[in-house]
Amino acid sequence: MAKNRYSEEEAVQKPAGELLARLGWDVHYCHDEEELGRYGTLGRESYSDVLLKRDLKDALIELNEWMDETDVAEAIKTLSQTFVGDSLLQANEAKYKMLRDGIPVRKVGEDGVPYTELAQVFDFGHPKMNRFVAAEELWVHGPLHRRRCDLVGFVNGVPLVFMEFKRHDKDVRNAYNDNYTDYQDTIPQIFHFNAFVILSNGLESRVGTLGSPYEFFNEWKRLHEEDAGSVSLETLLRGVCNRETLMDLFQNFILFDHFDTPAAKIMARNHQYLGVNEALDAYKNRKFNDGKLGVFWHTQGSGKSYSMLFLAEKIRRTQPGSPTFLVLTDRDELNKQISETFESCGCLSGVPAARCRATSGADLMRKLKGNPTYIFSLIQKFNQADAEPILPDHDIVVFSDEAHRSNNGIFAENMARLLPTASKMGFTGTPLLSDDQLTARTFGGYVSVYDFGRAVEDGATVPLFYENRSDRLAIENPQINDELLQAVEDADLDPDQTDKVKSQLSNGVHIMMSEPRMRAIARDFVAHYTGIWESGKAMFICVNKVACVMMYDYVQEEWARAIAVEKAKLKGMGQQEALEQRRKVSWMESTEMAVVVSQEQNEIARFRAWGLDIEPHRRKMEERNLDDEFKDADNPFRIVFVCAMWLTGFDVKPLSVMYFDKPMKAHGLMQAIARANRVAKGKSNGLIVDYVGIVKALRQALADYTRDPGDGRKPDDVVVDKDELIERIRNLTRQIISFMGEQGFDLETLLAAEGFGKLDAIKDAADAVSATDEVKKRFGIMCRMLFKFYRFVTRAEVGEDLACRRDALRAVYNQINQRRAASDTTELMRRVRDIVSEHVEVSEATEQAKEGTRFDISGIDFGRLSQEFARAKRKHLIIDDIRGVIEERLELALKNNPLRIDFYERYERIIESYNKEQDKALIEKTFNELMRLSQDLDEKQREWVREGFQNQQQMTVFEMLFKDTLSPSEIRKVKSVCIEMVSAIEERLGQMVHWTEKEETRSQVWTIVRNEAYKLPESSYPDDVLDGCIKQIYGYFYSRDLAA
């Protein structure tokens, strides 16, 4: 089965792995392909292993010439050990220090005296000499659970990077809440050595550290300070997973702040990393700048103290000499704060911060004449005007906090005279004033700038123009009528089912991929692009990978015909016209096209099933650097067909035209169109050509992006004047009524209805505001806010007119939030599920055709489906009711059997499609898919009866134990064991209270599972297999009852 091109694995994880490969990582897909063993894929002996000892051993031997096999074994053992009482963060800190500074290995000298050597794990001086391995879909077994990690990055066998991905339309926070936190409990060993964690949905990405709340996971937007900034996964990966950067981050930009308990693991943020490295370069060149290291302007609240610390520690670790760092402030509280930050982060070698602070001018002189690593002082301590200058044989580096304040006056003059050879850097949270010549004269110009407005720069992009060509196509499929009517004409259907079937018949994907339609677009594309052939390169975005190859083939045919037509035009042309025409023909003949899509398993067979050959395209993608060729304005590779690749983070300046034949919305659409707005020589604008009707989504995305936040006050602020509150109620009521009108329902209809007609009007209104999840969500939010406001007023205060409208809105709100049982459509679905519609005709529409692609199914006589079914008109409510029932059933199914997750994922895909641009065909498709899902779930849930079990739990355990290699007699034995095991467990659990909370009761349940599992056929369940089965079954009951 082909993978969903927009799943997290296909749209986010796979491109991430491909990028890591380009960055120099060895990438392995481990889901069902990893071979265990010393000579296996990663060298792991078991799925519980998180250290790749094969790579680690090689690195230790390579980097430490003094080590023998015994030393290596001891080092690996020491690194692997975890103290029982340590928290996950404490274990991580202990291992971080060993990985950064060296693993202690006990040795005995020739004189018999023991000593300790530190075994280096990484070659920080030569980052590319380390071995970087990325493991996708990596199985890790914990004490009780098994989890599959999206991507783990190993360096010399140590798992330093953990990545969790979500689909592009999911909030990145879900990766933190749903997966990352669970993994800390279930497979904690993967985080023992972790440097940082990356969370991403491809469009938005964050990086953070173990123990940090989600709010402290930060974006990584820039590779250089002058970069405009991007929150895409590509930027983050290039920023932190580049081999040099990763080693630099690990060695110099991670610290553990013990100011609070528990400690906080801190990783430099993007601006700190870039700024500190700019400052380091200034330090390296200090002799050429008279010791002026520059002004470090980072906005208030951006972590200047940590930046000072990162800079000082990196200088100390990576640069020759033994400098003294003098940190100056002009206020006691700042002096105390900064010094305590250095102490709590372990930079003072166990010396209390108070001892590093100068207590007087004389104490400051004494400290400066020595060579301590850190001195913290007020600028006012330079109060000895007649003191002799200090000329040490080591560097003194002055960090002057709030430099524009502390650098003025007699004390600053005394410091300059006392420390004539010191290097000086000014730190400030505000920009220097234009007339502040003294600060610039003392420190030099800006060495690093970080403010909030830098991401937007004028003139960074060219304008984009939009051209709608979707109105050139009119699509209809008349043969659907007869096929559908024949299938359901004799069915005895209830009123709710006709419209449910109507909703499912054509999502548009098969319509979009129909040959007549695609050939029509190919002809139009060739005519359009060859008409603007001097504009630049073109990208054609198709709905999926198969469509990319199809469109490529059709365009190739039309391109050849167009060349012949253009050559024929040469006859009869004048000299000048012919010269221009020959240039165009030459351009067309030299133009190369390519398909660029990511790989997937069994793709050859998949494309062959469509009558297509992917191999020549794949060979071109693998053997050539197509991305570089496409970026080259002079390269004849001018047209690319894509569906997902190259739509984000791919900067092609000569790309001028993008052709959309793929429905897109929100961030994905914004990311895609941005490919055409890059500045290039001779390029005045970019052009977006629309074949599928993205104009509405484009306008909505732009509107959302620039939405006015309002007057700044909290919407739930009710401490206001009553008259103002009533005015808010009046305005909000008008907004809700207007919103309903936009959805096609006039609230006056409900207010005027009488008798049973009022119930019908309520349902009509509920149907209108249930069109999509977004519409229903917005309606619900506004109604809940309105109802909240009403808590503080009486009916008399607001008046009967407003109160009646509130009552009507509440009736609609209650209608869409109630749950009803869905109708039984089993018989119906059996009759219609095999209908296939492949008949699409394309014709040219008139110039006055409605904007957007039209999937015309208005001619289908759905009334003949059933006399009762035809009268149902509230399609959205019907879909909503079905969803409610299915969601409840899925929740119960997942509780009873975690292996039913595939049904939930299938449900999510259906609803994702439903929430996109809707028409009758899409609603029909949604209904049919939901019905099919419900039917399949029914069959699966009833499977335990057919298999002879007494309940679903027995079936669940059987599925966990089942193997294809079992003989019929072994299957009978396994079933018997499952029945006995579940019965014994449930009987014992019935006698316990909160058994998951006590070690004694947990042990009793474990014993039951183990004893019953020993009854399984030994030939099929040897001890090494049995242990995993026991853990899985125990984990099922534990997780089930823990959640309950």
N, C-alpha and C positions, 0 to 999 in steps of 0.2 A: 504494500500500500504506500502510495506517495506521501511524503511528509508535508505537513502544512507549511507553506513557505513563510508564514508569518508567525509561526510558533517561536517561543524563546530560543529553542535550539537552532532552528534554521535561520531566523532573522537576526539573532543577536549573538548566540554562542558560537556558531560556526564562523561568522565573519571575525569574531574576536580571535579564534584560534588561527584563522588564516593570517590575520595581522601579526600575531605573535610569531608565526613562522617567518614572516618577512622581517621581523625584528631580530631574528637569529635564534629563536627557540626551536627545539625539537618538539613537535606536537604529536600526541598519540590519542586516538579515540579508543576509550577503554570500556565502554558500556558492556558490550558483549564480545569484545575482541582481545581483551587483555589476557595474556598467558602468564600464570603465576610460575614462580621458580626462579632460581638464580640466573638462568639464561632466558627468562621470559621477557615480556614487553618492558617492564620497569624494574625487574629484578626482585619484586616483592615475593615473599614466601607465603603470605596469607593476606586476606583482605583487611585484616586488622592493622597491618603494617602501614605506617605513614612516613617513616624514614626509608628512603631508597638506599639501603646500605651498600649496594654495589657501587653506586656513584659516590657515596660518602667515603667509602674506603679508598677509592681511586684518588679522590681529592686530598685526603689526609696524607697519603703516601707521596703525592706529587708536591705538596706544599710544605712538608716537614721531613727533610732528609734524615733526621735523627730517629725517625719512628721505624720500629719493626712490627711484625704481625701482632705481637703481644701488646705493644703500645696502641696500635690501631684498635684492637678489640677492647682495650680498657677505655679508650677515648669514646668509642661508640656506646659502650655500656654507661659511662658517666653521663653522656649527653641524653641518653634515653631514660635515665632514672627520673622518677617524679616522687617527691615526698608525699606521703599519705595525707598529711594535714594541709597541704598547699591547695589554695584555690586555683582555678584555671589561670587567672591573671598572674598569680604568684609563680606558678610553674612557667608561664610564658616569659616573665621577667628574668628568672634564673637562667633559662636557656638562651635568651637573647644576649645576656652578658657573655656567656660562653661562646656563642657564635660570633659575636663581635670581637671579643678580646682574646679568645682562645680557650680550648678545653683543657683543664688541668690534668696532667698525666704524671703520676709519681714515678720517679727514677731514683736510682742509687748510683752514686759516683764511684769512681775507682777506689776511693778511700773509704768506701762503705757508708758515706754520709748521704742520707736521702735528700732529694731536692725535687722541685716541681717544674716541669716544662709546660708551656702553653701550646697546644696543637692548633694551628690555624686551619679554619674550615674554608675560608674564602680568600681569593686573591683580590684584595681591594685595589691594589695598585694596577692590576691589569684585568679589568672587569670581564672582557670578552674571553679570557682564558678559563673562566668558570663554565660549568655545564648547566645550561638552562633547558628544562624539560617542562612542557605544559601537558597535563593529562585532562582530557575532556571526559565527562561522564564517568568519573572515578568512583567506583564502589569502595566504601569504607564501612567496616563492621565495628560497632561499638559493643559495650558489654551486653546490651540487650537488643539493640536496634541496628538496622542496616540503612544506610543513606547513600544516595548517589550525588556526588558533588558535581556541579556544572563544570567547573574548571579549577584545577589546582596547579599553581606554578612552583616547581622545584628548582632550587639552585644547589648544585653539588649534592643532590639527594635530599635536601632539606625543604619541606613545604613552607615556603615563605609567603606565598600569595594565595588567597582564597577568593574565588569569584562566584557570585550568585547572580543569575540573570532572570529577568522577567520579560514577558512579551511586550512589544512596543506600546500597547494600549493600557498596560497595567502600571499602577503607581510604583515607583522604585521602593517606596516604604514597605510595600508588601514583601519584597525580597528580604528585608530586615525582620519584619514581624513574623512572616510565615515560615521562613526557611532558616535564616542565619541563627536566630535565637534557638530554634529547635535543634540545630546541629550542635550547638554548644552543650546541650544536655545529652544528646544521643551518641555523638561521636566526638567527644571532647579532645581526643588525642590529636586530631587534625589541627587544632589551634595551639598546641603546646609550643610549636616553633614558629607560629605565624607572625609575619611582620605587619601586614595590613590586609584589609578586606575590601574588595571592590563589589559594589552593587550597581546594577545597570539594567535598563530596559532598551538599551541601544541609543535612544534619543537623549536620555538623561542618565548621568552616571555620578556616583559618589564613592569616595574612598575614606576609610576610617580604620580605627584600631580596636582591638579586643577590649571589651569592657565599656566602650563609648556608647552613649545613647545615640539614637538615629540623628538627633539634631546636631551632633558633632561629627557626622559624616559629611565631608565637604566635596564640593566640585573641584575638578582639576581642569581648568579651562585653557591654560596657555603653556606653550613650550618655551616661549621667550617673552620677556616683559612687554615688548612692543606688539605682541600678537593681539588680535581683536578679541579672541576668546570664544570658546565653544564648549558646551557641556556634553558633547557626544562621547560615546564610549571610545571611539577611535582616538580622540585627543587624550583622554585619560590614559589609555594603554600606551600611547606613544610617550606620554609624560612620565609615567611611573614604571612602566615595564620595559622601556628601553634598557638594555643591559647595563650601560654605564650609569644611568639614573637610578636604577633599582639598587645597585651596589652602593651608590652614594647615599641614597635615602636610608638604606639599612644601617650603614656605618655611622652616618653623621646627622641624621634628621629624625631619630626616634629617641624618646626619653620617657622615663617613668617618674611622674611627679608625685611624691609622697606627702604633699602638704595636707591632704585629706586622707581618710581611710574609707574604702580601699583606695589604693593609688590609682592615678589616671595615666593611661598610656597615651602619650602625645606624639603625633606625627606632624611634621611641618606641613602647613597648608601651601597651596600652590604659590602664592605670592611670597611667602617666607622662603621657600626653597629657591625661587628665582632671585629674590633680593639678596639672600645670603651669599649665593654664588657670585653675584655681581660684586658684592663687597669683598669676597675672597680674592677676586681678580685684582681689585684695587689694592689689597694688602700685598699681594705678590709684586705689584709695581710701585710700592711705597717709596722706594729710593729715587724713582724718577719723578715723583710728585711732591717732593719735599715733605713727605710724611702726611700729606693731605689725602685722607681716604675717602672723603666725600660726605654728603648728607644723605642719610637713610630716612626718607619720608614715607612712612606707612601710617595710614589713617588710624585715628584713635580707636582702640578696641580691637585692633588687628594682631595683637600679640607681639609688641616690640620687645618685651622682656625675653620671651622665648627666642626671638630672632637674634638678640644679643648672645644668648646662651648658645644657640646653634652655631653662630659664627665663631665665637671664641673657642668652642670645643673642636670645631673642624680645623681651625688654624692650629690648635694645639696638637691634634692627631696627625695632620697631613703635611704640615710645614716644618722645615728644619728650625732648630733653636728651641729656647725655653722662655717665651715671652711672659711678661707680667701684664695682666689686664687690669686697668684702673677704670672702674665704672663710676662715673660722676653724676650726681643729681644735685638739685638745689633745695630739696625738702627731705626732712627726716623720714616721713612716711614712705616716700618713694625709695629712699636709700634702704630702708628696712625691707620693703616689699621685694625689691630686686634681689637683694642679698639672700633673702629667705627662699626666693624662687630657685636661685642657684644651689642653695643647700638642699632643698627638698627634691631636687632633680639629681642629686648625687654628684655634683660637679666639684664639691669642696673637699673630697677625699675624707669625709667623716669629720672635718673641722667645723664646729658651730659657726653659723654666719656672723654672730656677734664678734667673734675673734677676727674675722676678716674685715670688719668695719673699722675705719679710723675713728678713734675717739677724740682726737685733738690734732692740732697742727703738728705737734711734735711726734705724736704717734704715727701720723701720715708720713712724716719724713723717715722715721725708722723703718717703716714697712717698705717704702720706695727704695731704700738703700739695700734692702735684701732682694730676694728673687721669688717672692710668693707668686702662685699662679693668679690669684685674684685678690684685689683690694677694692673695697667699696667705700666711697667717701662723699661727703658734701663738698661742693666747690668752695664753700666758705672755710674749709680746713686749710686752704692755701692762704694762710694769714701771716706768714713769716716773710716779709718783704726783703729781709736781709739774708735769707738762707742761701747757701752756696748751691749752684746748679748741680744736679745729679746727672752723671754721665756713666751709666752702667755699661757692662759688656754684653748685655742682653737687650732685647727689644722691650720697650714699654708701649703698650697700645691703650690709648685713652678712648673710652666709649662715653660720650657726653650726652646724657639723656635730656630731652627737651632743650636741645642745643641753643635755640634762639633765646632762651632765658638764661641758661647757666654760663653762656660764653661771654657775658658782658661784665664790665666792671673791673675793680682792682684785683679780685681773686683770680679771674681768668688771666689777667696780665701776670700775676705772680706765678701761676701754673706754667704759662708759656716760657717765662724766664727760668723757672726751676727745672723744667723738663725740655730742654732745647732739642733733644734727639727723638722725642716721642712721636709716634704716629697717632693721628687723631681722626676719629669719625664722629659726626654729630647724628643723633637720633632725634626725630621729631614726629609728632602726630599731626602737625599742621604745616602747610606750605610756608616757605619763607616769604616775607614781605619783599616787594620789589626794591625797597630802599635799604634792605638789610645786607649791606656790603660786608659788615664785620664777620658774620657767620660764614658767608661764602669765602671770605679771605682766610679764615681760620681753617676751615675743613675742605674747601673746594666746592665744586658743584654737586648736583644730585647724583648719587651712585645708584639709587633705587627709588622708584616712585610707585605707590599703590594707592589709588583713590577709586571711588565708586563709579565714576563716569567714564572710565577709560574704555569700556567695552564697545561704546558707540562712537564712532569716528566719522566725521563728515567726509563724504566723497570716497568711501571705501568700496562702494559697489556702484554698478550702473543701473539705470532704471529698467524695470521689467514691463513688457507690454503683453497683453492677453488677447488671443484670437480664438473665438469659439467656432469650430467647424463641425461640432456634433450635430448641428441642425441640418447637415447635408444627408443624414441617414434617417430613414423611416423604416422601422422594423416591425414585422408582424409574422405570426406563425399560425395560419388558419387551420392547419391540419390537427392542431391540438384539440380543437372542438370535438371532432368526431371520435378521436381516440379516447379522450377523457369521458365523453358522454356514453360511449359504448361500454366503458368499464364500470360505470356506476349507475346506469339507467335503471337496472332492476333492483338496486340495493334499497333496502328498507331503512331509510336514514331518519334520524331525528333532526329537528330544526337547526341545531348548532353546528352540524357537520359540513354542510355545503360550503360555507365561507371558509371553514378551516382548510378544506381541500384547495379552495381557490388560492389560498395564500402561498401554496408551495410550488406551483408548477414551473416557474422559471425565475431563478435568481439573477439571471443575466450573465452569469459566467459562461454557460454553454451558448447563450445567445451571442455574447461578445466573441466567442471562439468559433462561431459558425463561419464556414468558408465564404459564403457570399459577402457577409459583413466585412471580414478581414480583407478580402480581395478589394472591396470598394475602398477601404481605408488605405490599403497599399497604393492603389492608383492615385488617390488624393494626396498621399504623402509625397510620392515621387513628383507629382505635378507641382506641389507647393514648394518643396525643398529645392528642386531644380530651378524654380522661379526666383529663389533668393540665394542662389548658389555661392555668391560672394560674401555671405554674411558670416560664416564660420562653421564650426562643427555642430552635429546634431545628435541628440540622444532620444531614442524612442522607448517609452516605458510601457511595457505590456503587462497584462494581468497576471501572468505566471510564466514559468520557464518554457513550458510547451508552446505557449503563445509566442514567446520570443523567437523560437526556431521557425514556427509557422510563418510569422510575419517576415522574418528574414527571407524565407523562400519566396513568398509572394512579392516582396519588394525587389528581390533579384530578378524575377520574371518581368515585373513592370519596368525596372530600370533598363533592362536590355531593350524592351520595346521603345522606351523613351529615347534611348540613344539612337535607335534606327530612325525615329521620327525627327529628332534634331538634325541628324545627318541629311535627311531628305530635304530639310528646309534650306540647305546650302544652295540647292539648285535655284537659280534665278535671283540670288542675293547679289547686291552690289559688293564692291571690294571691301569697304569698311565694315559693313554688316557681316560679311563672311568671315573676316578676321575675328570679330568678336564671337561669332557663332562657333568657330573652330576652337577658340579658347574654352568655351563652355563644353563642347563635345569632349575635348581633351580632359577637362576637369572631371566630367562624368565617367569617362573610360578609366581614369586613374583612381577614382574614388574606391576605397576599400570599406567593407562593412564587416562587423563581427558581432557575435552574440557573447555576452559576458554574464554568466550565471554561476552560482556556486555549485559545487558537486553534491551529489547525494548517492546513497547506496542504490544499486540496481537501476541506475538512470538509463543505462543502455537499453535494458528491457522495457522500461517505462516509455521511452521515446519511440522505441520500435513498435510498441502497441498502438501508437498514434501514427504509425507509418513514417516516422522521422528518424534521422540519424544524428545523434549528438556527438559521435566520435570526432568528426573533422573539426567541429567547434571546440570540443574539449582539447584536442591536440593543439589548436591555435592558442587557446588560453594558457596551456601549460608550457608550450615551447617558446612563446614570445612574451615580452613585457608590454602587454597591451595597454596597461595604465600609462606607462611612460610614452608610448606611441600616441595615445589619444591626447595627452597633454601637450604634445609637440605640434605647434600650429602649422608647421610645414610638412608634417607627416600625412600621407594620403589616407590614413585611417581616419575617416571623417564621420562615419555613422555607426552608432553602437545601439544594440537592442538589449535592454536590461529589464528586470522586474523588481529587484531589490538591491543588488550590488550597485555600488557607485552612486547611490541616492543620498548617502550621508557621508560627510567627511571626505569627499573626493573633490578636490579643487582643480578644475580644468578651466583655465582662463580663456582659451579659444572656443569654449562651448557657448554657442549663441542661441540655439533653438532646442527646445524640449517639446516633444510630442507625447501627450498623455492619452493612453488608452487603458488606463487603470484607475478605478475609483480610489481616491485617497482623501484623507481628511486630517485636520488638526496638525499635530507636530510632524507627522510623516510627510504631509503635503508641503508644509513650510520648509522642511529640510530639503525636500526634493527640488522645489523651484529655486532654492538658493544656489543650485549648481550653475544656473545660467546668469547670475548677476555679478560674476567676477570681472574685475577691471582688466582689460587687455588692450594692447596697441590697436588703434583703429576701430575699436568696439564701442559703439555709442549706446547700445542697449541690448537686453536679452529679450527673447520672445518665447511665450508659453502658448502652445497650440493644443487645443482641447478637443478630443474626439469622444469623450465619455461623459462630459457634463460635470466638471469639477468646480465650476464657477461658484456654485452655492457654498460648497465646502471651503473654497478659497476665501470668499467674503467672510464666512463665519470665523475661520481661523484668524483672519486679520482683525476682525472685530473683537474676538476674545482676547487677542494679544494686546490690544490697546484699550481695553475696557476701563472706563473711569471708575476708580474705587469709591467714589461718592464723597460725602462731606467729612469723612474721617472719623465719624463717631460710630461706636459699636451698634450694630442693629438691635441688639438685645438690651440696649440701655433704656430702662423704663422710668428712671428717675427724672421725669420731665413734666412740664406743665400739662394738665389734663387736656386743655384745648389743643395743645400740640399733639398729644397722643391721639386724640380723636381725628385730627387732621391726617396723622400717619395712617390711621385705620382707613380713612376715606381714600387716601391716595393708593394704599396697597390694594384695597378692594378693586379700585379702577384698574390697576395693573393686572390683577388676576383675571378680571373679566376680559380685558383686552387680550391677554395671552390666550385665553380660551377661544376668543374670536379668531385669533391667528390659526388656531387648530381646527377651525370650522364649526364651532358651536357658539350660539348666542345664548347667554344666560337668561335673557328675557323669555326665551322659549320655555325654560323650566319654571320661571316665576309665574308665567301665565297658564301653565298646564293645570288641568283639573282631574280628579279621580285617578283612574288607572293610568291615564296619560302622563301623570307626574312621574310614575315609576319608569315608564319608557323614556321620558326625558332625562331622568337621572342616569340611566344606562347609556343613553346617547352621549351625554356629556362625559361620562367616565370613559367611554370608548375614545372620544376625541382626545382626551388628555393622557391616553395610554399608548399613543402612537409609537413612541420609542421610550427606552429607559430614561433618556435625557429629558424628554418632555415630561414624563411622569415625575421624575425627580424634581424638576424645577417647579412644577405645580405643587408638589408636596411641600417643598421648602417654603414657598410663599404662603401656603395655607397654614402651615404650622406656626409661622411667624404671626399671621393674622390672628389665629386662635389664641396665641400667647398674649397679644395686645388686649384681647377682649377680657382677659382675666382681671383687668384693672378698671373696667368701665361697666356701667349698668346698661341695660337695654334702653332705658329711658334717655340716658345721656347721649347715646349714639343715634337714637331715633329709629323708628320702625322700619324705615326704608333700608338703612344699612344693615339692621339686624336681620331682616328677611334675606338679604343677599348672603349674609354670613351663614344662615341656616341652610341655604341652597348649596353653598360651597362645601359646607360640612357634609351634606348628604352625598355629594359627588366624591368628596375625599374618602368618606367611609366606604363607598361602593368600590373604589379601586383598591382599597386595602383589605377587603374581605376575601376569604378563600372559599371557593366552591369546588366540589368534585367535578372533574372533567368527564365528559361523556365517553362512553366506550366506543372506540372507533376500530376495534380489532378487525371486524369483518370488512369494514370499508377499506382499511389500509391493505389488507390482503388482496383486494381487488385492484387497487390503483398503483401499488408500489412498483410494478414492473413497467409502467408507462415511461417511454423515453421520447423526448422531443428534440429532434435535430433539424426541424424544417424551418428555415428562416429565409425570408426574402428581403432583399435590399432594393430600395428605389430612391431616386432623387426627390427631395422635398422641395416645396416652393420656397421662395425667398422669405415668405412670411411665416415659415415654419417655426414652431415654438422652439425657443432656445433649449438645448439639452437633448440627449439621446432619448428616443421614444420607443419604449417596448410596448407596443399596442396589442393588448389582449381584450379590448373592449368588445370585440366581435364574438367572443366565446360565450355560448349560451349555457351558463352554469346552472340556470334554473332546471334544466333537464337532469341534473345530478339527482335531484329528489324534490318532490313538491314541497316538502317541509323545509329542507335544507336551503332552498333558494331564498326563503324569506328572511334568513338570518343576515343581519347587516352590521353587527358590531364585532367586526373581525379582531380588533385590537383587544377587546375585553376577552374574547374567546381565547386568543393566544395567551393573554395574561393569566386566565384561569388555569389553562393547561400548565403554564410555567410554574404556578404556585404548587400544583399537585406534584409535578415532576421534581421540583426542588425538595419538597418534603420527602418524597420517596428516595431521592438520591441521598439525602442526609441519612435516612435510616439504612439504606443499602451500604453506604460507606461505613457507618457505625458497625454494622454486622460483618462487613467484609471489606477490608481496605483495598482488596484487589479490584473493586468496582470503580476505582479512580478513572479508568478509561471511559466510563460512561459519563462521568462528570466533565471530563475534558471535552468529550464530544458535545455535551450540552453547551458548554461555554462557546465553542466554535459556532454553533447554531445561533446563539443569541448575539454574538459579535456581528454576524452577518445581518441579522434582523435590525440591529440598531444603526446600520448604515442607511444611506439614501433608500427610501422605500417607494415601491410601487406595488401594484396588485400582484405582480408575479412574485416579488420577493416575499410578500406576506403569505402567499400560497406555499412557497417553498419552505418557509419557516414552519407552517403548520404541519406539512407532510413529514418534515424531518423530526419534529417533536413527537408526532404520532409514532413514527418508526422507532424513535428512541424509546418511547414508552413501551412499545410492544416488545422490543428486544430486551428491555430491562425486565419486563414481566416474565419473558421466557427464561431469562437468566436466573431470576429470583425463584422461579418455580422448579429450577433444575434439581434442587435438593430432594424434591418429591420423586422425580423420575429416577434419581440415583439411589433411592431407598433410604434416605436419611430421615430423622425425626424432626430436625430443625435446621435453620440456616447456619448456625454455628458449627454444626458437624460438617456441613458442606464446605464452610470456609477453611476449616482445618484440613479437610481432604484436599482442597485445591493447593494448600501450602505444601502438602506432602506428595502430591501427584507427580509422576514421572512418565514420560512417553514409553520408557523401556519396561514398565511393569507388565508382567504376564497377567492373564485373567485371574489366576488363583491369587496372585499377589495383590491385585486390585481389591478382591473380596476381603483379603486379610487387612489391608490398609483401611478399608471402609469400616470394618469391625473395630479396629483400634480407635478410629476417630469417634465412633459412637460411644465406646466405653470411656475414652478420655474425656470428651466433653461432658458426658453424664457425671463422671466422677468429679470433675472440676466444678460444675454447676452445683452439685450436691454440697460440696465443701464450701463453696462461696456463699451458699444460702445460710451457712452457720456463722459467717464472719461479718464484721462491720468495718468498713474502711480498710480493707486488707492491704491496699497498696501503700499504706502509710507505715506499716510495721514490718520490721525485718523478719520476725517470727512467722507471720502469716504469709509474707512473700515467699519465704523458704518452703512453706508447706505446699503452696501452689506449684512452685518450681519442682518439688519432689514428685507431685502427681504427674505433671507433664513428662518428667524424665522417666518415671517408672512405666507409664503407659507407652512411651515412645520406644522403650526397649523391647516391646512386643512386636515391633515392625520387622518385616523380613530382613534378616541380617545381610543377605546377599545384595540387596538393593539399598540398604541403609547402613553402611559401615560406620564405625565410630566417628571418623572425621566428618562424614555427612550428617550423622545423627545429631552431633553437637549443634550444628547450625539450625537444624529443624527444631530442636528443643528451644533454642533462643527465640526463633521466629514465632513459634506458637505461644510461648510464655509472653513475649512482647505484645502479641495480639490481645490477649486477655488483660494484660496490665494496662495497655493504652486505652482499651475500651472502657474499663472500669474507672480508670483515672479521669478520663474525660467526663464520665457520668457523674 
